[in-house]
């Protein structure tokens, strides 16, 4: 009997759900551990409070003297809640979060006069080792200095007994070494650009805020079962394993009754989220067995990104209490759906208007159409860059796998809005006649709310879909930091809005057109020029691949291929022109992401070789020896007739040998290809070699191993099987 596997199963089957008590009404505990507006009013001086609010609302810098008072108030609040340490919480280019804890506790030089200390200097800036994080060549190992700097737009929070201060992370030379700094710059860019366009419609708009509502999909697996699988432990997914007889075919898991143990985990997680001010609202079973989803109320994008990064860490910590492991990998199991992180994006004004929601008047709908069509134009112009923003080794398994959007970026807007755009396409070039103005405002623009009332269908095969009052970027991977896709999306829409305003102003000035006429004229040209990006059909079909190629749309199915768009002149000009990233920052990220891709495939290759050689092959040989002994016994009993009587056993012995040879020979060849790839000095060629020369062996080795799993006695198979991983609750 396979000791590890069956002990793990015994543990998993003997679990009892942990009782979780509701702390209070969610509205009563929400944000209790956050240094939010209510807390700041209580613990800060009026000057300190005003300084923080001004920094959040207007981006003004906080004076160092005021920072001391803010730090004092923050410390007193934290101490009142039993906090002992503080940390600068940041998001380096590892895809996760980072923190270094320091105690408030300090003494004088002789060890006397102990005191809890936390001043403005500790709040505003710290100095972690920059060379120990991915930097893409920005920093040399002997130039280790980097800085974390307080981001007052994202409130400090308490987790456990630690005060966490959200920060940006930059190199000594000023280049960003994290995901947050470029995002903040992109948000500033779209705020400026969108506010200027809004003034066409409402002079009172002073600020436009991009909003984000992410949907986090994930798998839960019992911790003992996860620990019994070396591939899950090392890579976050199963590299081997035959699909279970029952998977998701019956659609009985989706929106089904949530298992008691899982529900208690969710309740515990929600308690933590409420305390941390993460506004989670929705929870449900997803399509695949043991797959689930949670989603929050939308928030300002920077805060939403921070909350998602924090959530992924909290999810794992809460899972430990419930003896679960959370799998965020985009494709942890073969044969069932993988996981994504849908990013629902919109723009909101400080006057309370969602710019992507139709209004009740022709003027408000013209504003809606302006931002709606400009977003389409931005995606049309930068579709390759948007695809690059979601590229990863994990997402390569998911995109286009008949469960997630394809690698071809297209936009779904629905039949009714397609008709509206067709109407607008027919607008006269230049000045509009009174009849045409009336027809547009009453019969086209004026009726958009009624049109959208029945436009409720959703195209789940579309990577970028309009869903009534927002765009849903569905192609983002479940492990991704939302900052990457949000930086790109907000940057390209900002650039488009800047270009739009220039074109409209030029028409008003040169052609003596009225504002509405100029806007209609520019939008008409955008509609004509962006048709190729709009697609209403089945994104999974082969016909769409053929059609997309005819349209000139990219179809980059692998990460090394997709990432090249990040260092194109077009991308460089976009980020540099908006002061979001300079060429050094862009190139460093490209190198970091290629390195990450290489290392992940390298690790997977090593783990695959290990478990194939140390688990699958020895187990297969052991079972084969049992069959051989059986055949020998047959021969002793039946003599010359044994071959006929033991025919099936002999066939199995031969098949096992063939699969063992298939595994060993392919593992050997894969290892040689890895060595060749590792000897390459050009990182692009190395990534390409891993993609094209190493990865193909994975499926071949897996095929042989999975065949053996079906043949070998279940009692001696060492690797926990899919039916156990997916259905042991």
C-alpha positions as CSV (number, residue, x, y, z in Angstrom):
1,X,0.0,0.0,0.0
2,X,1.2,3.5,-0.8
3,X,1.7,4.8,2.7
4,X,1.9,8.6,2.0
5,X,-1.1,8.6,-0.3
6,X,-3.4,6.6,1.9
7,X,-2.4,8.3,5.1
8,X,-3.2,11.6,3.4
9,X,-6.6,10.3,2.4
10,X,-7.2,9.1,5.9
11,X,-6.4,12.6,7.2
12,X,-8.5,14.3,4.6
13,X,-11.5,12.1,5.2
14,X,-11.4,12.5,9.0
15,X,-11.5,16.3,9.0
16,X,-14.3,18.0,10.8
17,X,-15.3,21.5,9.8
18,X,-13.9,24.3,12.1
19,X,-16.7,26.2,13.7
20,X,-16.6,29.9,12.7
21,X,-18.5,32.5,14.6
22,X,-19.7,35.7,13.0
23,X,-17.9,38.6,14.7
24,X,-20.7,41.0,14.1
25,X,-22.7,42.5,11.3
26,X,-20.4,43.0,8.4
27,X,-21.3,46.7,8.3
28,X,-20.2,47.0,12.0
29,X,-16.8,45.4,11.6
30,X,-15.9,46.5,8.1
31,X,-12.5,48.3,8.1
32,X,-12.0,47.9,11.9
33,X,-8.3,47.1,11.2
34,X,-7.8,49.9,8.7
35,X,-6.4,53.4,9.3
36,X,-9.4,54.8,7.4
37,X,-11.1,58.1,7.4
38,X,-13.0,57.5,10.6
39,X,-9.9,56.3,12.4
40,X,-7.8,59.2,11.1
41,X,-10.3,61.7,12.4
42,X,-9.9,60.1,15.8
43,X,-6.2,59.7,16.0
44,X,-4.8,62.5,13.8
45,X,-4.5,66.3,14.3
46,X,-6.7,68.3,12.0
47,X,-3.5,69.3,10.1
48,X,-2.4,65.7,9.7
49,X,-5.8,64.6,8.6
50,X,-6.0,67.4,6.0
51,X,-2.5,66.5,4.7
52,X,-3.4,62.9,4.2
53,X,-6.8,63.7,2.5
54,X,-5.1,66.3,0.2
55,X,-2.5,63.7,-0.8
56,X,-5.2,61.2,-1.6
57,X,-7.5,63.6,-3.5
58,X,-5.0,65.9,-5.1
59,X,-1.6,64.1,-5.0
60,X,0.0,66.8,-2.9
61,X,3.2,65.9,-1.0
62,X,3.1,65.5,2.8
63,X,5.5,67.7,4.8
64,X,8.0,65.7,6.8
65,X,7.1,67.5,10.0
66,X,3.4,66.6,9.5
67,X,4.5,63.0,8.7
68,X,5.8,62.8,12.3
69,X,2.4,63.7,13.7
70,X,0.7,61.2,11.3
71,X,3.1,58.5,12.3
72,X,2.4,59.2,16.0
73,X,-1.3,58.9,15.5
74,X,-0.9,55.8,13.5
75,X,1.3,54.3,16.2
76,X,-1.2,55.1,19.0
77,X,-4.0,53.6,17.0
78,X,-2.0,50.4,16.3
79,X,-0.8,50.1,20.0
80,X,-4.4,50.4,21.1
81,X,-5.2,47.3,19.1
82,X,-2.3,45.2,20.4
83,X,0.1,45.7,17.6
84,X,3.9,45.2,18.3
85,X,5.5,45.6,14.8
86,X,5.3,47.6,11.7
87,X,6.3,46.9,8.1
88,X,6.4,48.6,4.7
89,X,4.1,46.4,2.6
90,X,4.9,46.4,-1.1
91,X,4.6,44.5,-4.3
92,X,7.9,43.7,-5.9
93,X,8.1,42.1,-9.4
94,X,7.8,38.6,-8.0
95,X,4.1,38.6,-8.4
96,X,3.5,38.5,-4.7
97,X,3.8,40.8,-1.7
98,X,6.8,41.6,0.5
99,X,7.3,42.8,4.1
100,X,10.0,43.2,6.7
101,X,8.8,43.5,10.2
102,X,10.4,45.9,12.7
103,X,9.3,46.2,16.4
104,X,8.0,49.6,17.7
105,X,10.3,48.8,20.6
106,X,13.6,50.7,21.0
107,X,16.1,51.4,23.8
108,X,18.8,54.0,24.4
109,X,22.4,53.1,23.6
110,X,23.0,51.5,27.0
111,X,19.9,49.4,26.9
112,X,17.8,51.5,29.2
113,X,14.7,53.6,28.7
114,X,12.7,51.2,26.5
115,X,10.0,52.9,24.5
116,X,7.6,52.3,21.6
117,X,8.8,54.4,18.7
118,X,7.5,55.0,15.2
119,X,8.3,58.4,13.6
120,X,7.7,60.1,10.3
121,X,11.0,58.8,8.9
122,X,9.9,55.2,9.6
123,X,6.5,55.9,8.1
124,X,7.6,57.6,4.9
125,X,10.6,55.6,3.8
126,X,12.6,52.4,4.4
127,X,15.5,50.8,2.7
128,X,15.2,47.1,1.7
129,X,17.8,45.2,-0.3
130,X,16.9,46.0,-4.0
131,X,19.3,43.5,-5.5
132,X,17.6,40.6,-3.9
133,X,14.3,41.2,-5.7
134,X,13.8,40.9,-9.5
135,X,15.1,44.0,-11.1
136,X,15.8,43.1,-14.8
137,X,19.3,44.5,-14.7
138,X,18.3,47.9,-13.2
139,X,20.5,47.2,-10.1
140,X,23.9,45.5,-9.9
141,X,24.3,43.1,-6.9
142,X,26.9,45.5,-5.4
143,X,24.4,48.4,-5.8
144,X,21.7,47.0,-3.4
145,X,20.1,50.2,-2.3
146,X,16.4,50.5,-2.9
147,X,13.6,52.4,-1.2
148,X,10.0,51.8,-0.1
149,X,8.0,55.0,0.1
150,X,4.6,55.4,1.7
151,X,1.6,55.5,-0.6
152,X,-1.0,57.5,1.4
153,X,-3.7,56.8,-1.2
154,X,-3.9,53.2,0.1
155,X,-4.6,53.2,3.9
156,X,-2.4,51.4,6.4
157,X,-3.9,48.2,7.9
158,X,-3.3,45.8,10.7
159,X,-2.9,42.1,10.1
160,X,-2.2,40.0,13.1
161,X,0.0,42.1,15.3
162,X,1.7,44.0,12.5
163,X,0.9,47.5,11.2
164,X,1.2,47.3,7.4
165,X,2.0,50.5,5.5
166,X,1.4,50.2,1.7
167,X,4.3,51.5,-0.2
168,X,6.0,51.8,-3.6
169,X,9.4,50.3,-4.2
170,X,12.0,52.1,-6.3
171,X,15.6,51.8,-7.1
172,X,18.3,54.3,-5.9
173,X,18.2,55.7,-9.4
174,X,14.5,56.3,-9.2
175,X,13.3,53.5,-11.5
176,X,10.3,51.6,-10.2
177,X,11.0,48.0,-8.9
178,X,7.4,47.2,-8.2
179,X,3.9,46.9,-9.7
180,X,2.4,49.8,-7.8
181,X,4.5,52.8,-9.0
182,X,3.7,52.4,-12.7
183,X,0.0,51.8,-11.8
184,X,-0.2,55.1,-9.8
185,X,1.4,56.9,-12.8
186,X,-1.1,55.3,-15.2
187,X,-4.0,56.3,-12.9
188,X,-2.8,59.9,-12.8
189,X,-2.5,59.9,-16.6
190,X,-6.0,58.7,-17.2
191,X,-7.4,61.0,-14.5
192,X,-5.9,64.0,-16.4
193,X,-6.9,62.8,-19.8
194,X,-10.5,61.7,-18.9
195,X,-11.1,64.9,-16.9
196,X,-10.3,67.0,-19.9
197,X,-12.7,65.1,-22.1
198,X,-15.4,65.2,-19.4
199,X,-15.4,69.0,-19.5
200,X,-17.0,68.8,-23.0
201,X,-20.1,67.6,-21.1
202,X,-19.8,68.9,-17.5
203,X,-17.5,71.7,-16.5
204,X,-17.8,70.7,-12.8
205,X,-15.8,67.5,-13.2
206,X,-12.5,67.9,-11.4
207,X,-11.4,64.2,-11.2
208,X,-11.9,60.9,-12.9
209,X,-11.2,57.7,-11.0
210,X,-10.7,54.3,-12.7
211,X,-12.6,51.6,-10.8
212,X,-11.9,47.9,-10.6
213,X,-13.9,45.0,-9.4
214,X,-11.9,41.7,-9.7
215,X,-13.4,38.2,-9.5
216,X,-11.0,35.7,-8.0
217,X,-11.3,32.1,-9.0
218,X,-9.4,29.4,-7.0
219,X,-9.3,25.7,-6.1
220,X,-9.2,24.2,-2.6
221,X,-7.5,20.9,-1.8
222,X,-7.0,19.3,1.5
223,X,-3.5,20.2,2.9
224,X,-2.6,16.5,3.5
225,X,-3.5,15.6,-0.1
226,X,-1.6,18.6,-1.5
227,X,1.5,17.7,0.6
228,X,1.3,14.1,-0.9
229,X,1.8,15.5,-4.4
230,X,5.4,16.8,-5.1
231,X,4.2,18.6,-8.2
232,X,1.5,20.6,-6.4
233,X,3.9,21.5,-3.6
234,X,6.6,22.7,-6.0
235,X,4.6,24.2,-9.0
236,X,1.1,24.7,-7.8
237,X,-0.4,22.3,-10.3
238,X,-0.4,18.6,-11.2
239,X,2.1,17.6,-13.9
240,X,0.8,14.1,-14.0
241,X,-2.6,12.5,-13.2
242,X,-5.3,10.8,-15.3
243,X,-8.6,12.6,-15.5
244,X,-11.2,11.3,-13.1
245,X,-14.2,9.4,-14.5
246,X,-16.4,12.1,-13.2
247,X,-15.3,15.7,-13.7
248,X,-17.5,18.6,-14.5
249,X,-19.6,16.9,-17.2
250,X,-22.8,17.1,-15.2
251,X,-22.4,20.8,-14.4
252,X,-23.6,19.8,-10.9
253,X,-20.9,21.8,-9.0
254,X,-21.5,25.2,-10.6
255,X,-23.5,27.3,-8.2
256,X,-24.3,24.1,-6.2
257,X,-24.6,23.8,-2.5
258,X,-21.3,24.8,-0.9
259,X,-19.7,22.0,1.2
260,X,-19.9,22.7,4.9
261,X,-16.1,22.7,5.4
262,X,-15.6,25.0,2.5
263,X,-18.4,27.3,3.6
264,X,-16.7,27.6,7.0
265,X,-13.5,28.5,5.3
266,X,-15.3,31.1,3.3
267,X,-17.0,32.6,6.4
268,X,-13.7,32.7,8.2
269,X,-12.1,34.4,5.2
270,X,-14.9,36.9,5.0
271,X,-14.4,37.9,8.6
272,X,-10.8,38.6,7.9
273,X,-11.7,40.6,4.8
274,X,-14.2,42.7,6.7
275,X,-11.7,43.6,9.3
276,X,-9.2,44.6,6.6
277,X,-11.7,46.6,4.6
278,X,-11.8,44.3,1.6
279,X,-15.4,44.5,0.5
280,X,-16.0,40.9,-0.5
281,X,-19.7,40.3,-1.4
282,X,-20.1,37.2,-3.6
283,X,-19.1,33.6,-3.0
284,X,-20.1,30.5,-5.0
285,X,-19.0,27.2,-6.5
286,X,-17.4,27.5,-9.8
287,X,-17.6,25.0,-12.8
288,X,-14.9,22.5,-11.9
289,X,-15.1,20.3,-8.8
290,X,-13.4,22.0,-5.8
291,X,-13.3,25.3,-7.6
292,X,-14.7,28.4,-6.1
293,X,-15.0,32.2,-6.6
294,X,-15.3,35.3,-4.5
295,X,-15.8,38.8,-5.7
296,X,-15.9,42.2,-4.0
297,X,-17.8,45.5,-4.6
298,X,-15.8,47.6,-7.0
299,X,-13.3,50.1,-5.7
300,X,-10.8,52.7,-6.8
301,X,-8.2,50.8,-8.9
302,X,-5.1,51.3,-6.7
303,X,-6.9,50.2,-3.6
304,X,-8.6,47.3,-5.4
305,X,-5.2,46.0,-6.6
306,X,-3.8,46.2,-3.1
307,X,-6.8,44.4,-1.7
308,X,-6.5,41.6,-4.3
309,X,-2.8,41.1,-3.5
310,X,-3.5,41.1,0.2
311,X,-6.5,38.8,-0.2
312,X,-4.4,36.1,-2.0
313,X,-2.0,36.1,1.0
314,X,-4.9,36.1,3.6
315,X,-6.6,33.2,1.7
316,X,-3.6,31.0,2.2
317,X,-3.2,31.9,5.8
318,X,-6.9,31.2,6.6
319,X,-6.7,28.0,4.6
320,X,-4.0,26.7,7.0
321,X,-6.4,27.0,9.9
322,X,-8.9,24.8,7.9
323,X,-6.2,22.4,6.7
324,X,-6.7,23.5,3.1
325,X,-4.3,24.6,0.5
326,X,-5.4,27.2,-2.0
327,X,-4.4,26.6,-5.6
328,X,-4.3,29.9,-7.6
329,X,-2.6,28.3,-10.7
330,X,-4.5,29.0,-13.9
331,X,-4.6,25.3,-14.7
332,X,-3.9,23.0,-11.7
333,X,-5.8,20.0,-13.1
334,X,-6.0,18.6,-16.6
335,X,-9.5,18.0,-18.0
336,X,-11.4,20.5,-15.9
337,X,-11.7,24.3,-16.1
338,X,-8.8,26.5,-15.0
339,X,-9.0,29.7,-13.0
340,X,-9.1,33.3,-14.1
341,X,-9.3,36.7,-12.5
342,X,-11.9,38.8,-14.3
343,X,-11.1,42.5,-14.1
344,X,-14.2,44.7,-14.3
345,X,-13.1,48.2,-15.3
346,X,-14.8,51.5,-15.5
347,X,-14.3,55.2,-15.0
348,X,-16.1,57.3,-12.3
349,X,-16.2,61.1,-11.9
350,X,-16.1,63.1,-8.7
351,X,-19.6,64.2,-9.5
352,X,-20.8,60.6,-9.1
353,X,-21.2,59.5,-12.8
354,X,-20.0,56.2,-14.2
355,X,-18.7,57.2,-17.6
356,X,-19.4,53.8,-19.0
357,X,-23.0,53.7,-17.9
358,X,-25.7,55.1,-20.3
359,X,-27.7,58.0,-18.9
360,X,-31.3,59.3,-19.3
361,X,-30.5,62.2,-21.7
362,X,-28.9,62.5,-25.2
363,X,-26.1,64.5,-23.7
364,X,-25.2,62.0,-21.0
365,X,-25.4,59.2,-23.6
366,X,-23.1,61.1,-25.9
367,X,-20.7,61.2,-23.0
368,X,-21.1,57.5,-22.5
369,X,-20.5,56.8,-26.3
370,X,-17.4,59.0,-26.2
371,X,-15.7,56.9,-23.5
372,X,-17.2,53.7,-24.8
373,X,-15.9,54.2,-28.3
374,X,-12.5,55.6,-27.2
375,X,-12.0,52.4,-25.1
376,X,-12.7,50.3,-28.2
377,X,-10.3,52.4,-30.2
378,X,-7.6,52.0,-27.5
379,X,-8.0,48.2,-27.4
380,X,-7.9,48.1,-31.2
381,X,-4.7,50.1,-31.3
382,X,-2.9,48.2,-28.5
383,X,-4.4,44.7,-28.6
384,X,-1.0,43.1,-28.8
385,X,0.2,45.0,-25.7
386,X,-3.0,44.1,-23.8
387,X,-2.4,40.4,-24.7
388,X,1.2,40.8,-23.4
389,X,-0.1,42.2,-20.1
390,X,-1.7,38.9,-19.2
391,X,1.0,36.6,-20.5
392,X,2.4,34.0,-18.1
393,X,3.4,30.3,-18.2
394,X,0.2,29.5,-16.2
395,X,-2.1,31.5,-18.4
396,X,-0.7,29.8,-21.5
397,X,-2.5,26.6,-20.4
398,X,-5.8,28.4,-19.9
399,X,-6.3,30.8,-22.8
400,X,-8.2,29.3,-25.6
401,X,-8.8,26.0,-23.8
402,X,-12.6,26.0,-24.3
403,X,-13.1,27.4,-20.8
404,X,-11.5,30.8,-21.0
405,X,-11.2,33.5,-23.7
406,X,-8.7,32.8,-26.6
407,X,-5.3,34.4,-27.0
408,X,-6.9,36.6,-29.7
409,X,-7.9,39.9,-28.1
410,X,-11.4,41.1,-29.3
411,X,-14.3,43.0,-27.9
412,X,-17.9,41.9,-27.4
413,X,-20.4,44.7,-27.2
414,X,-23.7,43.0,-28.0
415,X,-26.1,43.2,-30.9
416,X,-27.9,46.3,-29.8
417,X,-24.8,48.5,-29.3
418,X,-23.5,47.2,-32.6
419,X,-26.6,48.6,-34.2
420,X,-26.0,51.9,-32.4
421,X,-22.5,52.1,-33.8
422,X,-23.7,51.4,-37.3
423,X,-26.1,54.3,-37.0
424,X,-23.3,56.6,-35.8
425,X,-21.1,55.4,-38.7
426,X,-23.5,57.1,-41.1
427,X,-23.1,60.6,-39.6
428,X,-22.4,63.2,-42.2
429,X,-18.8,64.4,-42.6
430,X,-18.6,67.9,-41.3
431,X,-21.7,69.9,-40.1
432,X,-24.9,68.0,-39.3
433,X,-28.2,69.1,-40.7
434,X,-30.9,70.0,-38.2
435,X,-32.8,66.8,-39.2
436,X,-29.7,64.7,-38.6
437,X,-29.0,66.2,-35.2
438,X,-32.6,65.5,-34.2
439,X,-32.5,62.0,-35.5
440,X,-29.2,61.2,-33.7
441,X,-30.3,62.7,-30.4
442,X,-33.8,61.3,-30.3
443,X,-33.6,58.0,-32.2
444,X,-30.0,56.8,-31.7
445,X,-28.2,58.4,-28.8
446,X,-31.4,59.2,-26.8
447,X,-32.6,55.6,-26.8
448,X,-29.4,53.9,-25.6
449,X,-30.8,53.1,-22.0
450,X,-33.8,51.4,-23.7
451,X,-31.5,49.5,-26.0
452,X,-29.3,48.3,-23.1
453,X,-32.3,47.3,-21.0
454,X,-32.7,44.1,-23.1
455,X,-29.0,43.7,-24.0
456,X,-28.4,41.3,-21.2
457,X,-26.6,38.5,-23.0
458,X,-22.9,37.8,-22.2
459,X,-20.3,36.2,-24.4
460,X,-18.1,34.2,-22.1
461,X,-15.7,33.4,-24.9
462,X,-14.8,37.1,-25.3
463,X,-11.6,38.3,-23.6
464,X,-12.8,41.9,-23.3
465,X,-16.6,42.3,-23.1
466,X,-18.9,45.2,-22.4
467,X,-21.4,44.2,-19.7
468,X,-23.8,47.1,-19.4
469,X,-21.9,49.6,-17.3
470,X,-18.3,48.4,-17.5
471,X,-15.8,46.4,-19.5
472,X,-14.9,43.0,-18.3
473,X,-11.3,41.9,-19.0
474,X,-11.8,38.2,-18.7
475,X,-8.5,37.0,-19.9
476,X,-6.5,37.9,-16.8
477,X,-4.9,34.9,-15.1
478,X,-5.8,33.9,-11.5
479,X,-2.3,34.3,-10.2
480,X,-1.7,37.7,-11.8
481,X,-1.2,40.9,-10.0
482,X,-4.0,43.1,-11.3
483,X,-1.6,46.0,-11.5
484,X,0.0,44.8,-14.7
485,X,-3.2,44.6,-16.8
486,X,-4.6,47.8,-15.1
487,X,-1.5,49.8,-15.8
488,X,-1.6,48.8,-19.5
489,X,-5.3,49.3,-19.9
490,X,-5.5,52.7,-18.2
491,X,-2.3,53.9,-20.0
492,X,-3.7,53.1,-23.5
493,X,-7.1,54.6,-22.8
494,X,-5.4,57.7,-21.4
495,X,-3.3,58.0,-24.6
496,X,-6.5,57.5,-26.7
497,X,-8.4,60.2,-24.8
498,X,-5.6,62.7,-25.2
499,X,-5.6,62.0,-29.0
500,X,-9.4,62.2,-29.1
501,X,-9.4,65.7,-27.5
502,X,-6.7,66.9,-29.9
503,X,-8.8,65.8,-32.9
504,X,-12.1,67.2,-31.6
505,X,-10.4,70.6,-30.7
506,X,-8.8,70.7,-34.1
507,X,-12.2,70.2,-35.9
508,X,-13.8,72.9,-33.7
509,X,-11.1,75.3,-34.5
510,X,-10.3,74.6,-38.2
511,X,-13.7,73.6,-39.5
512,X,-15.9,75.8,-37.4
513,X,-17.9,72.9,-36.1
514,X,-19.9,72.9,-32.9
515,X,-18.7,70.6,-30.1
516,X,-21.3,67.9,-30.6
517,X,-20.7,67.9,-34.4
518,X,-16.9,67.6,-33.9
519,X,-17.4,64.7,-31.4
520,X,-19.7,62.8,-33.7
521,X,-17.3,63.3,-36.6
522,X,-14.3,61.9,-34.7
523,X,-16.3,59.0,-33.2
524,X,-17.6,58.1,-36.7
525,X,-14.0,57.7,-37.9
526,X,-13.1,55.6,-34.9
527,X,-16.1,53.3,-35.6
528,X,-15.0,52.8,-39.2
529,X,-11.4,52.1,-38.2
530,X,-12.0,49.7,-35.3
531,X,-14.5,47.1,-36.8
532,X,-11.9,44.4,-36.9
533,X,-11.6,44.3,-33.0
534,X,-15.4,43.7,-32.6
535,X,-16.5,40.1,-32.5
536,X,-19.8,38.7,-31.3
537,X,-19.4,35.0,-32.1
538,X,-17.8,31.9,-30.6
539,X,-14.2,32.8,-29.6
540,X,-13.4,29.1,-29.2
541,X,-14.1,28.2,-32.8
542,X,-11.4,27.4,-35.4
543,X,-13.3,29.6,-37.8
544,X,-12.6,32.6,-35.5
545,X,-8.9,31.9,-35.7
546,X,-9.0,32.0,-39.4
547,X,-11.2,35.1,-39.4
548,X,-9.0,36.9,-36.9
549,X,-6.0,36.2,-39.0
550,X,-7.7,37.8,-42.0
551,X,-8.6,40.8,-39.9
552,X,-4.9,41.2,-39.0
553,X,-5.4,40.5,-35.3
554,X,-2.6,38.9,-33.3
555,X,-2.9,35.4,-31.9
556,X,0.1,34.9,-29.6
557,X,-0.5,31.6,-27.9
558,X,2.7,31.5,-25.9
559,X,4.3,33.9,-23.4
560,X,7.7,34.4,-25.2
561,X,5.8,35.3,-28.3
562,X,3.3,37.6,-26.6
563,X,5.8,39.4,-24.4
564,X,7.6,40.9,-27.4
565,X,4.9,43.6,-27.7
566,X,6.0,45.0,-24.3
567,X,9.3,46.2,-25.8
568,X,8.0,47.4,-29.1
569,X,8.5,51.0,-30.1
570,X,4.7,51.5,-29.8
571,X,4.8,50.3,-26.2
572,X,7.9,52.3,-25.3
573,X,6.3,55.5,-26.8
574,X,3.1,54.9,-24.9
575,X,4.7,54.4,-21.4
576,X,7.4,57.0,-21.9
577,X,5.1,59.6,-23.4
578,X,2.7,59.4,-20.4
579,X,5.6,59.3,-17.8
580,X,4.5,55.9,-16.6
581,X,7.8,54.0,-17.3
582,X,11.0,54.9,-19.1
583,X,12.7,52.5,-21.5
584,X,14.8,51.1,-18.7
585,X,11.8,50.2,-16.6
586,X,10.0,48.7,-19.6
587,X,12.9,46.6,-20.7
588,X,13.6,45.4,-17.2
589,X,10.1,44.1,-16.8
590,X,10.4,42.3,-20.1
591,X,13.5,40.6,-19.0
592,X,12.0,39.8,-15.6
593,X,9.0,38.2,-17.1
594,X,11.0,36.1,-19.5
595,X,13.2,35.0,-16.6
596,X,10.2,34.1,-14.6
597,X,8.8,32.1,-17.5
598,X,12.1,30.2,-18.0
599,X,12.4,29.4,-14.3
600,X,8.9,28.1,-14.0
601,X,9.2,25.8,-17.0
602,X,12.7,24.8,-15.7
603,X,11.2,23.9,-12.3
604,X,8.3,22.0,-13.8
605,X,10.7,20.0,-16.0
606,X,12.8,19.0,-13.0
607,X,9.8,18.1,-10.9
608,X,8.3,16.1,-13.8
609,X,11.5,14.2,-14.3
610,X,11.7,13.5,-10.5
611,X,8.2,12.2,-10.0
612,X,8.2,10.2,-13.2
613,X,11.5,8.6,-12.3
614,X,11.0,8.2,-8.6
615,X,7.3,7.6,-8.3
616,X,5.8,6.4,-11.5
617,X,8.5,4.1,-13.0
618,X,9.4,2.3,-9.7
619,X,5.7,1.7,-9.0
620,X,5.1,0.4,-12.5
621,X,8.1,-2.0,-12.2
622,X,6.8,-3.2,-8.9
623,X,3.4,-4.0,-10.4
624,X,5.1,-5.5,-13.5
625,X,7.1,-7.9,-11.2
626,X,3.8,-9.0,-9.6
627,X,2.5,-9.8,-13.1
628,X,5.7,-11.6,-14.0
629,X,5.4,-13.8,-10.9
630,X,1.8,-14.4,-11.8
631,X,2.8,-15.5,-15.3
632,X,5.5,-17.8,-13.9
633,X,2.9,-19.4,-11.7
634,X,0.6,-19.9,-14.7
635,X,3.5,-21.6,-16.6
636,X,4.1,-24.0,-13.7
637,X,0.4,-24.9,-13.5
638,X,-0.6,-25.0,-17.2
639,X,2.7,-25.8,-18.9
640,X,2.7,-25.1,-22.6
641,X,-0.8,-23.7,-22.6
642,X,0.2,-20.9,-20.2
643,X,0.7,-18.3,-23.0
644,X,-2.9,-18.6,-24.0
645,X,-4.2,-18.5,-20.5
646,X,-1.9,-15.7,-19.4
647,X,-2.3,-13.7,-22.6
648,X,-3.7,-10.6,-20.9
649,X,-1.0,-10.5,-18.2
650,X,1.8,-10.9,-20.8
651,X,0.3,-8.1,-22.9
652,X,0.2,-5.8,-19.8
653,X,3.8,-6.7,-19.0
654,X,4.8,-5.6,-22.5
655,X,2.7,-2.4,-22.4
656,X,4.2,-1.4,-19.0
657,X,7.7,-1.9,-20.5
658,X,6.7,0.3,-23.4
659,X,5.4,3.1,-21.2
660,X,8.4,2.8,-18.9
661,X,10.7,3.1,-21.9
662,X,8.6,6.0,-23.2
663,X,9.0,7.9,-19.9
664,X,12.7,7.2,-19.4
665,X,13.7,8.1,-23.0
666,X,11.6,11.3,-23.0
667,X,12.8,12.4,-19.6
668,X,16.3,11.9,-20.8
669,X,15.7,13.9,-24.0
670,X,13.9,16.6,-22.1
671,X,16.8,17.0,-19.7
672,X,19.2,17.3,-22.7
673,X,17.0,20.0,-24.2
674,X,17.0,21.8,-20.8
675,X,20.8,21.7,-20.7
676,X,20.9,23.1,-24.3
677,X,18.5,25.9,-23.3
678,X,20.5,26.7,-20.2
679,X,23.7,27.2,-22.2
680,X,22.1,29.9,-24.3
681,X,23.1,33.5,-23.3
682,X,20.3,35.3,-25.1
683,X,17.3,35.4,-22.8
684,X,14.8,35.5,-25.7
685,X,16.4,32.5,-27.3
686,X,16.4,30.7,-24.0
687,X,12.7,31.4,-23.4
688,X,11.9,30.3,-26.9
689,X,13.9,27.1,-26.4
690,X,12.1,26.2,-23.2
691,X,8.8,27.0,-24.9
692,X,9.4,25.1,-28.2
693,X,11.9,22.4,-27.2
694,X,11.3,21.5,-23.6
695,X,7.5,21.9,-23.0
696,X,6.5,19.5,-25.8
697,X,8.0,16.6,-23.7
698,X,5.7,17.4,-20.8
699,X,2.6,16.1,-22.5
700,X,4.4,13.0,-24.0
701,X,5.8,12.0,-20.5
702,X,2.4,12.6,-18.9
703,X,0.6,10.5,-21.5
704,X,2.8,7.5,-20.7
705,X,2.5,8.1,-16.9
706,X,-1.3,8.5,-17.0
707,X,-1.6,5.2,-19.0
708,X,0.4,3.5,-16.3
709,X,-1.9,5.0,-13.6
710,X,-4.9,3.2,-15.2
711,X,-2.9,-0.1,-15.3
712,X,-1.1,-0.3,-12.0
713,X,-2.8,-1.7,-8.9
714,X,-4.5,1.2,-7.0
715,X,-3.1,-0.1,-3.7
716,X,0.5,0.6,-4.6
717,X,0.1,3.8,-6.7
718,X,2.0,6.5,-4.8
719,X,0.5,9.7,-6.3
720,X,-2.8,10.9,-5.0
721,X,-5.3,10.6,-7.8
722,X,-7.6,13.2,-9.4
723,X,-10.7,11.7,-8.0
724,X,-9.2,12.2,-4.5
725,X,-7.8,15.6,-5.1
726,X,-11.0,17.0,-6.6
727,X,-13.7,15.2,-4.6
728,X,-12.3,14.7,-1.1
729,X,-14.0,17.6,0.8
